[in-house]
Amino acid sequence: MQDDQKKTTDFGFKEIPTEEKVKAVANVFHSVAAKYDIMNDLMSGGIHRLWKRHTISQSGVRAGQCVLDIAGGTGDLTLKFSRLVGAQGQVILADINDSMLKVGRDKLANMGVVGNVQFVQANAEELPFPDDTFDCITIAFGLRNVTDKSKALASMYRVLKPGGRLLVLEFSKPESETLSQVYDQYSFRLLPMMGKLIANDADSYRYLAESIRMHPDQETLKTMMNEVGFERTSYQNLTGGIVALHKGFKF
C-alpha cells in the first residue's frame, strides 16, 4: 500500500494523508487502552491466549537471551518471555502508544515482573536499537496498524541477531469462504456493538475490524518478509486462518 510517492494510506476502509495515520491509530489505542484486555477476552472468547501461547512455543527463547516484543501493549507476551529469559536475560516491551505502555507497565508491576523488563516508546518503522541486538522479535496484532509495513519489517530485520527469528502473529484471511462470511458478520455487526457496550467506543472497534480486512494475506506477508531479507519464512494458520503466525529467520 505504501511507497515514497504515495501521499495517502489506508486507515481502515478510509484513505487519509500518510502523515496523519500514526496520530489516527494513536487516538484509537488511547481510547481502548483501559479496556483492552477485557475486550480481547470478549472478542476472541479467550482464544487469543492460546494464539499467544503457541507463539511463545515457536519462539525458541532460552534463558539469558534478549527479546523485543513490538506493539507489546499490555504485556501478555512480555510476561511469558520475562520468565523464559530469567534474571540474566532481558525483554523490551516496545509500543508506539504511551497509553498502552502505561497499562502494560502497571499490569506487569502488579504481577511482580521487575528487573529484566524494560519499556520503550518506539515506532516499529524506526526501531531505536543497535544492529544485531535481539535473539527473538515478536509483534502480535500490531503490524496491521503500521503505516509502512515493509519499512517496519526491514527495521526488525536490522536489529535481529544473525540466527535470530521474527514471529508475526496477526489476524489474516480465513481459509474457507463460509468461515469468511461468518467472520465478516461478526466483525462488522457484533464487534462495534461490543465496543460500544463495554468500552463506550464503537468507532475504534469498527476501525480495528476494517484494519484486519486491509492487512496483507498470508502469502503476501510472507513475500514481504522475504523481500527485506528474512529466510526460511513460513506461516501457520490458526483457527481456520482467522489468525496466522508468520516466522522468519536472519542468517
C-alpha positions in Angstrom: 0.0 0.0 0.0 2.8 2.4 0.8 5.7 3.8 -1.2 7.7 7.0 -1.3 5.4 8.7 -3.9 2.2 7.9 -2.1 0.5 10.8 -0.3 -2.3 8.8 1.3 -2.6 5.4 3.1 -5.4 3.3 4.4 -7.0 3.9 7.8 -9.4 1.0 7.9 -11.5 1.4 4.8 -10.7 5.2 4.5 -7.8 6.8 2.7 -6.1 9.5 4.8 -2.9 11.6 4.4 0.0 9.3 5.2 1.4 11.7 7.8 -1.8 11.5 9.7 -2.0 7.8 10.2 0.3 7.5 13.2 -1.9 10.1 15.1 -5.1 8.4 14.0 -4.0 5.0 15.1 -2.7 6.5 18.4 -6.1 8.0 19.1 -7.7 4.6 18.7 -5.4 3.0 21.2 -5.6 5.9 23.6 -9.3 5.2 23.6 -9.2 1.5 24.0 -6.2 1.0 26.3 -8.1 0.9 29.6 -10.5 -1.9 28.4 -8.0 -3.6 26.0 -7.6 -6.8 28.0 -11.3 -7.2 28.7 -12.2 -6.6 25.1 -9.6 -9.1 23.9 -11.1 -11.8 26.0 -14.6 -11.0 25.0 -13.9 -10.6 21.3 -12.0 -13.9 21.0 -13.7 -15.9 23.6 -10.3 -16.1 25.3 -8.8 -17.9 22.3 -6.2 -15.0 21.9 -4.4 -16.6 24.9 -4.0 -19.8 23.0 -2.7 -18.0 20.0 -0.1 -16.2 22.1 0.8 -19.4 23.9 1.5 -21.0 20.6 3.6 -18.0 19.6 5.7 -18.4 22.7 6.2 -22.1 22.0 7.5 -21.3 18.5 10.0 -18.6 19.7 12.8 -20.9 20.8 13.6 -18.3 23.5 16.0 -19.6 26.3 17.5 -18.3 29.5 19.8 -15.3 29.1 18.5 -14.2 25.7 17.3 -10.7 24.7 13.8 -10.4 23.3 11.9 -7.5 21.7 8.1 -7.5 22.0 6.9 -4.9 19.5 3.4 -3.4 19.9 3.6 -5.3 23.2 0.7 -3.3 24.6 -0.5 -4.7 27.9 2.3 -7.2 28.1 0.9 -10.7 27.6 3.9 -11.9 25.6 6.4 -9.9 27.7 5.2 -11.6 30.9 5.9 -15.1 29.5 9.2 -14.1 27.9 10.4 -12.5 31.2 10.1 -15.9 32.8 11.8 -17.7 30.0 14.9 -15.4 29.8 15.4 -15.2 33.5 17.5 -12.9 35.5 20.4 -12.9 33.1 18.1 -12.1 30.1 16.2 -9.1 29.0 12.8 -8.3 27.4 12.0 -5.0 25.9 8.3 -4.2 25.6 8.1 -1.5 22.8 4.9 0.3 21.8 4.3 3.5 19.9 1.4 4.3 22.2 2.1 5.7 25.6 -1.4 4.8 27.0 -0.8 1.2 26.1 2.7 1.3 27.6 1.3 2.7 30.9 -1.3 -0.1 31.1 1.3 -2.7 30.4 3.8 -1.3 32.9 1.2 -1.2 35.7 -0.1 -4.6 34.9 3.3 -6.3 34.9 4.4 -4.4 38.0 1.2 -5.7 39.8 2.2 -9.2 38.7 5.7 -8.9 40.2 7.6 -8.6 36.9 10.6 -6.4 37.6 14.3 -6.4 36.8 14.5 -7.9 33.4 11.8 -5.9 31.5 12.3 -2.5 30.0 9.6 -0.3 28.5 10.3 1.8 25.4 8.0 4.0 23.4 9.1 3.4 19.8 7.8 3.4 16.2 8.2 -0.1 14.6 9.4 1.6 11.3 12.4 3.2 13.1 13.4 1.0 16.0 15.8 2.8 18.3 18.2 -0.1 18.9 21.6 -1.1 17.5 22.0 -3.6 14.7 22.1 -7.3 15.7 20.6 -6.8 19.2 17.8 -9.3 19.7 17.6 -13.1 19.7 13.9 -13.0 19.0 11.4 -10.4 18.0 7.6 -10.7 18.2 4.8 -8.4 17.0 1.4 -9.6 18.0 -1.7 -7.9 16.5 0.3 -4.8 15.7 1.7 -5.0 12.2 -1.7 -4.2 10.6 -1.7 -0.8 12.3 1.8 0.2 10.9 1.8 2.7 8.1 4.8 1.3 6.1 4.8 -2.4 6.9 7.9 -3.2 4.7 9.9 -0.5 6.4 8.9 -1.9 9.8 9.9 -5.4 8.7 13.3 -4.1 7.5 13.8 -2.3 10.8 13.1 -5.6 12.7 15.5 -7.4 10.4 18.2 -4.9 11.2 18.0 -5.2 14.9 17.7 -9.0 14.9 20.9 -11.0 15.6 22.1 -13.4 13.0 20.4 -16.7 13.8 17.5 -14.9 15.4 13.9 -15.2 14.5 10.9 -12.9 13.9 7.4 -14.0 14.8 4.4 -12.1 13.5 1.0 -13.0 15.0 -1.7 -11.2 13.2 -5.3 -11.5 12.0 -5.3 -12.9 8.5 -7.6 -14.3 5.8 -9.9 -17.3 6.7 -9.3 -20.4 4.7 -12.9 -21.1 3.8 -15.5 -18.8 2.2 -18.1 -19.9 4.7 -15.9 -19.0 7.6 -15.0 -15.7 6.0 -18.7 -14.8 5.7 -19.4 -15.7 9.3 -16.4 -13.7 10.4 -17.4 -10.7 8.4 -20.8 -10.7 10.1 -19.2 -10.9 13.5 -16.6 -8.3 12.8 -18.8 -5.6 11.3 -22.0 -6.2 13.3 -21.2 -7.6 16.7 -17.7 -6.1 17.3 -18.6 -2.4 17.1 -21.7 -3.2 19.3 -19.4 -4.8 21.9 -17.1 -1.9 21.7 -20.0 0.5 22.4 -21.3 -1.5 25.3 -18.0 -2.4 27.0 -15.7 0.4 26.1 -18.2 3.1 25.0 -16.4 3.3 21.7 -17.9 1.7 18.6 -15.8 3.7 16.1 -12.5 2.4 17.4 -13.6 -1.2 17.1 -15.1 -0.6 13.7 -11.6 0.6 12.6 -10.0 -2.4 14.1 -12.3 -4.7 12.1 -11.6 -2.7 8.9 -7.8 -2.8 9.5 -8.0 -6.6 9.6 -9.5 -6.7 6.1 -6.9 -4.3 4.8 -3.9 -6.3 6.1 -1.9 -8.4 3.6 -3.0 -12.0 3.2 -0.7 -14.9 4.3 1.2 -15.3 1.1 1.7 -11.5 0.6 3.1 -11.0 4.1 5.4 -14.0 3.6 6.7 -12.4 0.4 7.2 -9.0 2.1 9.3 -10.7 4.8 11.4 -12.4 2.1 11.9 -9.1 0.3 13.6 -7.4 3.3 16.0 -10.3 3.9 14.2 -12.9 6.1 14.9 -16.6 5.2 13.2 -19.9 5.8 9.9 -17.9 6.1 6.7 -19.8 6.8 3.3 -19.4 8.3 0.8 -21.4 10.2 -2.9 -20.7 10.0 -4.6 -20.7 13.4 -8.4 -21.1 13.9 -9.0 -21.6 10.2 -6.8 -18.7 9.1 -8.6 -16.1 11.2 -5.1 -15.6 12.6 -1.8 -16.6 11.1 1.6 -16.9 12.7 4.5 -16.0 10.3 8.0 -16.9 11.1 11.3 -15.8 9.5 15.0 -16.1 10.3 18.0 -13.9 9.8 21.2 -15.6 8.8 
